[in-house]
Amino acid sequence: MDLKLDFDKRDFARTLQGWAIPITGAEEIAQRIRLRLCIRRGSFPLDPELGSRLYALPRGDEAAMNAAAREMIEEALAPMAGVRLAEVQCRYDPEADRALVDCRFVWSGQDITMKTEV
């Protein structure tokens, strides 16, 4: 069991009464995946293997971006037993110099989808 995070506020999500919200199952796994993808690999001194290298995703050719993203995501999720990256699709916006990475993961027979912007 984990506590639900509010990624926008960078704090724990809370009920109207101020209590932290516990999460389990697919919601917990999805939160752990999101953390691993959003944290820059090597930026946490206590666990330098935590995080991903998605911040360094090459821009341009969609096929090359997809292949690089797959490798970076699988590397970040390697410690998470039972989680498998099923699909990844990248789109690049050259005007904003942003890449949108759409992912689909499988955990215990359940699909978990996620979008990450880098």
N, C-alpha and C positions, 0 to 999 in steps of 0.2 A: 504494500500500500504506500502511495505517495500522497503528497498534498498538491492540489491543483495550483498551477501557476497562472498568473495574469501576465502574459508576455508584453502587452502594451504598457502596463504600469510597472513592470519589472519587480513584481511582488507576488505574494500568495494571493490567490483569488479568495474572496471572503463572502459569506452570507450577509444579508442585510443586518444581522445581529453582530457581525464582526468575526464570526467563527471561520477558521480555515476549513476548506472543503476537501475531504479525502476522496481519492480516486483509485480505482482498481481496474483490472482487466485490460481491454483494448484501449481505453482512454489513457490509462497509465503508460502503456507501451507507446502509444502515439506521442505522448508528452516526452518520454525518454528519447524517442527517435528525433523529435524536433530539437531537443536540447543538443543532441550530438551533432545535428546538421548545422545549427546556428552558431555554436561555439567554435572559434578558430582553434584548430588543432595546435597544441603546444602552448596555448595561452594560459593554461591553468597549471601552476607550478606543482601542485600536489599530485596531478595526474597528467603528465605531458602528452599521453596518448589519447586523451579525451578530445573530442571534437572532430571537425572535418576540414578539408582543404578546399571546400567549395568556393571560398572567397577568391581563390586563384583560378577559377574555372576559365579556360581559354574562350575568347569571344570569336564569333564568326560562323564558320561552317557548322551546321546543325548536327551532322553525323559525328564530327569530331567532338562537339560539345557533349552529345549524348554519351559517347564512349568514355570521355574523361569524367563526366558526372557519375556514371555508373561505378567507375573505379574508385572515385573519391567517397561515394556514399557507402559502398561495400566495405571500404577500409574503416570508415567511421563506425559502422554497425557491427564490425567483426566480433566485439566482445558481447554482443546481445544474442545469446543462443535462442534459436527458434524464430528469429526475424529474418525474412528473406525479401530482398528487393526484387519485385516482379517486373516492374516497368518504370522507365524514366524517359521523360520527354522535355527537351530544353527549347526555349524560344528566346531569341536575342532582340532587344530593342536598341539599335545603334544610337538613336537620338538621345536616349536617357542613359546609355551605356549600362543597361541592366539586363540580366538574364533571369527568366522565370523557369524554375525547375519543378515540373509536375512529377510526382512519384506515387507509385502504388506498391505497398508492402503487403506481405502475407504473414500473419502470426496466428497460430492455432486455428488455421482454416478461415480466419477472418481477414477481409481486405481492410487496409488502412491507407487512406489517400492523404496526400499532403502537398502543398505548394510552398516553395521557398524562393525568395527573391535574393539574387546576389549581384 
